[in-house]
Amino acid sequence: MLLCAALIVFCAAVWRPVRVHLQALAVIRQVAGQPVPRVARAQTQPVMRQDLTLHIQDDAGEQLVRAREYIPVHEPNAPAMVIFHGVHHLGIDEPRLVAFAASMASCGIRVLTPELPDIKDYRVSEASVTTIGGSVKWFAQATGGPVGVMGLSFSGGLALVAAADPLYHRDFKFVMAVGSQDSMSRVTDYYRTGSDVRPDGTVELLAAHEYGPLVLEYEYLDDFIPARDRAAVRAVLRAHLYEDSRAEAQASVALNGIQRRETLELMDATSAATRARIAATAQKHAREMAQLSPGGRLEGLKTPVYLLHGEGDNIIPAAEMLWMASELPPEELQAALVSPVLSHLDLDGAGPGAMDYLRLLHFFAEVMQAAENR
């Protein structure tokens, strides 16, 4: 009888890590658009989705936040997680986010995806920190305890800023930051130079993707373009960032000669003139950028943190993750992985091997297990 009981306990102890690894495999395969092995698919369940509006109180009054909840049908009161989208005009409707949230929910996690209006419009702002903190607090109250938080791209850095704020930190069970910034000023320098210094003094050299500088220029367009030309140039940049080629062509036709030259200069972040303006903008807005950076406030953080970054990320370089890892208290840094499987947020890294996939699988399994812990 005692042997039988011991065997049951052993099997239960072994099964849980096996199960979360199978669930992590299901998530990764679904997000990558690949078939899910039957043994992993057996660990998933149907998901119910519902749109809702969060009523969040902040210093300015009540804020209404559009959101979507993904609920495991067989576990409506499952452990909870909030996932914040990256800089993309589709916000919570962005297909990769929808697929990821639904996949997590299918594995027994109740997921909330709030919309960040500024991030959706390619602006990284302090207002988003308030929305992140308020959304996490709302879901923690709705579900009866602290919730896991995942932030993608710049939202991951802002989530860490919110977690360090006494107004919100008790509502964070943990933070997972994927492809996120430690220092906005340092990332801005990277857009200008193509290099980012690592904590050990070595330098990561990687040409920046045009997307990063364009987001910066779009947000601080007043620093780059005279007032008389801003509306016309902004229309072109917005359409370009939104990947709306028809709207971009229409907006481009409306440009006069001067505006066309200004737009072309902004599109070429390697030009000396644009680099000089980026440097001036970074200096002008240094204090504001510090407010959008986890760096400098992580040493006292009392929240478990998981850090994931693509090895070839040329929007926010992987050196940023190394800075976060170096600044966090060792007891709070649960896992950190720079993976060649990832680029920025996509599973399309260059030349990963089998062990790289296994490391990523184990990383996700650790996060899922943390999310399940009540």
C-alpha positions in Angstrom: 0.0 0.0 0.0 2.8 2.4 0.9 4.7 1.5 -2.2 1.6 2.2 -4.3 1.1 5.6 -2.7 4.8 6.4 -3.3 4.5 5.4 -6.9 1.5 7.7 -7.4 3.3 10.6 -5.8 6.3 10.0 -8.0 4.3 9.8 -11.2 2.4 13.0 -10.2 5.7 14.8 -9.6 7.2 13.6 -12.9 4.1 14.3 -14.9 3.8 18.0 -14.2 7.1 19.0 -15.8 6.4 16.7 -18.7 2.9 18.2 -19.2 4.1 21.8 -19.2 6.9 20.9 -21.7 4.2 19.3 -24.0 2.1 22.5 -23.6 5.0 24.7 -24.4 5.6 22.6 -27.5 2.0 23.1 -28.5 2.3 26.9 -28.1 5.5 27.2 -30.0 4.2 25.0 -32.9 0.9 26.8 -33.1 2.5 30.2 -33.1 4.9 29.1 -35.8 2.0 27.8 -37.9 3.3 24.2 -37.7 1.4 20.9 -37.0 1.2 20.1 -33.3 2.1 16.5 -32.4 -0.8 14.5 -31.1 0.8 13.9 -27.7 1.1 17.7 -27.2 -2.3 18.5 -28.8 -3.8 16.2 -26.1 -2.8 18.7 -23.5 -4.8 21.5 -25.0 -8.5 22.5 -24.8 -11.1 24.7 -26.6 -10.9 28.4 -25.9 -13.7 31.0 -25.6 -13.0 34.6 -26.5 -14.7 37.7 -25.3 -14.2 41.4 -26.0 -14.5 43.8 -23.1 -13.7 47.3 -21.9 -11.6 47.8 -18.8 -12.4 50.8 -16.5 -9.1 51.9 -15.1 -8.6 54.8 -12.6 -5.5 56.9 -12.9 -4.5 60.5 -12.0 -6.4 61.9 -15.0 -9.6 60.1 -14.0 -11.2 57.0 -15.6 -9.5 55.4 -18.6 -11.4 53.0 -20.9 -9.2 50.3 -22.3 -10.3 48.0 -25.1 -9.3 44.4 -24.3 -9.9 40.7 -25.2 -10.0 37.8 -22.8 -9.2 34.2 -23.8 -10.7 31.7 -21.5 -10.0 27.9 -21.4 -13.4 26.3 -21.7 -12.7 23.5 -19.2 -11.0 25.8 -16.7 -12.8 29.2 -16.7 -11.1 30.1 -13.4 -7.6 29.1 -14.6 -4.5 31.0 -13.5 -4.3 34.4 -15.2 -1.8 36.2 -17.4 -1.8 39.5 -19.2 -0.1 39.8 -22.5 0.8 43.3 -24.0 1.2 43.7 -27.7 4.2 45.3 -29.3 4.4 48.4 -31.6 1.8 47.5 -34.3 -1.2 49.3 -35.7 -3.4 46.3 -35.3 -3.0 46.2 -31.5 -4.8 43.3 -29.9 -6.0 42.2 -33.4 -2.4 41.6 -34.6 -2.5 37.9 -35.9 0.7 36.8 -34.1 -0.6 38.1 -30.7 -4.0 36.5 -31.3 -2.4 33.2 -32.1 -0.1 33.3 -29.1 -2.9 34.3 -26.6 -5.2 31.6 -27.9 -2.4 29.0 -27.7 -1.6 29.9 -24.1 -5.3 29.8 -23.2 -5.7 26.4 -24.8 -3.0 25.1 -22.4 -5.0 26.2 -19.3 -4.0 29.9 -18.8 -6.7 32.6 -18.7 -5.3 35.4 -20.9 -6.1 39.1 -21.1 -4.8 41.2 -23.9 -5.4 45.0 -23.3 -4.8 47.5 -26.1 -2.2 50.2 -25.7 -3.4 53.1 -27.8 0.0 54.9 -28.0 1.9 51.7 -28.7 -0.7 50.9 -31.4 0.1 54.2 -33.0 3.9 53.6 -32.9 4.5 55.9 -29.9 6.3 54.6 -26.8 5.0 56.8 -23.9 4.5 57.1 -20.2 0.8 56.9 -20.8 1.3 53.2 -21.8 3.0 52.5 -18.4 -0.1 53.7 -16.7 -2.3 51.6 -18.9 -0.1 48.5 -18.3 -0.1 49.0 -14.6 -3.9 49.7 -14.4 -4.7 46.7 -16.7 -2.7 44.3 -14.5 -4.3 45.7 -11.3 -7.8 45.3 -13.0 -7.1 41.6 -13.9 -5.6 40.8 -10.5 -8.7 42.1 -8.8 -11.0 40.3 -11.3 -9.1 36.9 -10.8 -8.4 37.2 -7.1 -4.6 37.5 -7.0 -1.4 38.6 -8.7 -1.2 37.7 -12.4 1.6 36.8 -14.7 2.6 39.5 -17.2 4.2 39.2 -20.7 5.3 42.2 -22.6 6.4 42.1 -26.2 9.0 44.4 -27.6 8.9 47.9 -26.1 5.9 46.8 -24.0 8.1 44.4 -22.1 10.4 47.2 -20.9 7.3 49.3 -20.0 5.9 46.4 -18.1 9.1 46.2 -16.0 8.8 49.9 -15.3 5.2 49.4 -14.1 6.2 46.4 -12.0 8.7 48.6 -10.2 6.0 51.1 -9.3 4.6 50.7 -5.8 1.2 51.4 -7.2 1.2 48.2 -9.2 4.0 45.9 -8.1 1.9 43.7 -5.8 -0.4 42.8 -8.7 2.5 41.3 -10.7 3.1 37.6 -10.2 6.0 37.7 -12.6 7.1 39.6 -15.8 8.3 38.0 -19.0 9.9 40.5 -21.3 10.4 39.5 -25.0 12.7 41.5 -27.2 12.6 44.5 -24.8 14.6 47.6 -24.1 16.6 48.3 -20.9 17.6 51.8 -22.0 15.6 53.8 -24.5 18.5 56.2 -24.9 20.9 53.4 -25.6 18.5 51.8 -28.2 18.2 55.3 -29.8 22.0 55.4 -30.1 21.9 52.0 -31.6 19.6 53.3 -34.4 22.2 55.9 -35.2 25.4 53.8 -34.9 24.4 50.1 -35.4 26.2 49.2 -32.2 25.2 48.5 -28.6 27.7 48.1 -25.8 27.2 45.0 -23.7 27.6 45.0 -19.9 31.0 43.3 -20.2 32.3 46.2 -22.4 32.2 44.2 -25.7 30.1 45.7 -28.5 27.3 44.1 -30.4 27.5 45.2 -34.1 24.3 44.8 -36.1 22.8 47.1 -38.7 19.5 48.5 -37.4 16.3 47.6 -39.2 14.6 50.7 -40.8 11.6 50.1 -38.6 13.3 51.2 -35.4 14.5 54.6 -36.5 11.2 55.3 -38.3 9.3 54.6 -35.1 11.5 57.1 -33.3 11.2 59.7 -36.1 7.4 59.3 -36.2 7.1 59.8 -32.4 9.4 62.9 -32.4 8.5 64.2 -35.8 8.5 67.8 -34.5 12.3 67.4 -34.0 12.8 66.4 -37.6 10.4 68.3 -39.8 9.2 72.0 -39.9 5.7 72.6 -38.8 4.4 73.5 -42.3 5.4 70.0 -43.6 4.6 67.7 -40.7 1.1 66.7 -41.6 2.0 65.7 -45.1 5.2 63.8 -44.1 3.4 62.1 -41.1 0.8 60.7 -43.4 3.5 59.0 -45.5 5.4 57.7 -42.5 2.2 56.4 -40.9 1.2 54.5 -44.0 4.7 53.1 -44.4 4.8 51.9 -40.8 1.3 50.5 -41.2 2.5 48.6 -44.3 -0.3 50.2 -46.3 1.3 50.6 -49.7 -1.8 52.1 -51.3 -2.1 54.8 -48.7 1.6 55.4 -48.8 1.5 56.0 -52.5 -1.5 58.3 -52.2 0.2 60.3 -49.4 3.4 60.5 -51.4 1.7 62.0 -54.4 0.5 64.9 -52.3 4.1 65.8 -51.2 5.7 68.9 -52.7 9.4 68.8 -53.6 10.7 69.9 -50.2 8.5 67.4 -48.4 9.5 64.6 -50.7 13.2 65.3 -49.9 12.5 65.5 -46.1 10.6 62.2 -46.3 13.4 60.5 -48.2 15.9 61.7 -45.6 13.9 60.2 -42.8 13.6 56.9 -44.6 17.4 56.8 -44.8 18.6 56.5 -41.2 22.2 56.0 -42.5 22.4 59.5 -43.8 24.6 61.9 -41.8 21.8 64.5 -41.5 19.4 61.9 -40.1 21.9 60.5 -37.7 22.7 64.0 -36.4 19.0 64.6 -35.8 18.5 61.3 -34.0 21.4 62.2 -31.7 19.9 65.6 -31.0 16.5 64.1 -30.3 18.1 61.6 -27.9 19.8 64.4 -26.0 16.7 66.6 -26.0 14.4 63.8 -24.7 16.9 62.0 -22.4 14.8 62.6 -19.2 11.6 61.3 -20.9 13.4 58.3 -22.3 14.7 57.5 -18.8 11.1 57.2 -17.7 10.5 54.6 -20.4 13.5 52.5 -19.4 13.7 49.7 -16.8 17.4 50.4 -16.5 18.1 52.2 -13.2 15.1 50.8 -11.4 15.7 47.0 -11.6 18.1 46.6 -8.6 15.3 46.9 -6.1 12.6 45.0 -8.1 10.8 42.4 -6.0 9.1 40.6 -8.9 10.3 37.4 -10.6 11.5 38.1 -14.2 11.9 36.0 -17.3 13.9 37.5 -20.2 13.9 36.3 -23.8 15.5 37.9 -26.8 16.3 37.0 -30.4 20.0 36.7 -31.1 19.6 38.5 -34.5 17.2 41.2 -33.2 17.9 44.3 -35.2 15.1 46.4 -33.8 16.0 46.1 -30.1 19.4 44.4 -29.9 20.1 41.5 -27.6 22.6 43.5 -25.6 19.6 45.2 -24.0 18.5 41.9 -22.4 22.0 41.4 -21.1 21.8 44.8 -19.4 18.5 43.9 -17.7 19.9 40.5 -16.6 23.0 42.2 -15.1 20.9 44.7 -13.2 18.2 42.4 -11.7 18.6 40.9 -8.2 19.8 37.3 -8.8 16.9 35.9 -6.8 14.4 37.7 -9.1 16.0 36.7 -12.4 14.3 33.3 -13.0 15.6 32.7 -16.6 17.3 34.6 -19.4 17.8 33.3 -22.9 19.2 34.9 -26.1 17.9 32.6 -28.8 18.8 32.2 -32.5 15.3 30.7 -33.0 13.9 34.3 -32.7 14.6 37.4 -34.7 12.6 40.2 -33.0 9.2 38.6 -32.2 9.1 36.0 -34.9 10.3 32.4 -34.9 12.4 33.0 -38.0 15.9 33.3 -36.7 18.9 32.4 -38.9 20.3 28.9 -38.6 19.1 27.6 -35.1 20.0 24.0 -34.2 18.1 21.3 -32.4 19.5 22.3 -29.0 18.4 25.9 -29.6 14.8 24.7 -30.0 15.1 22.6 -26.9 16.4 25.6 -24.9 13.5 27.7 -26.1 11.0 24.9 -25.3 12.3 24.6 -21.8 12.2 28.4 -21.3 8.5 28.5 -22.3 7.8 25.5 -20.1 9.3 27.4 -17.1 7.1 30.4 -17.8 4.0 28.3 -18.2 4.7 26.5 -14.9 5.2 29.9 -13.2 1.8 31.1 -14.7 0.1 28.0 -13.4 1.4 28.4 -9.8 -1.2 30.1 -7.6 
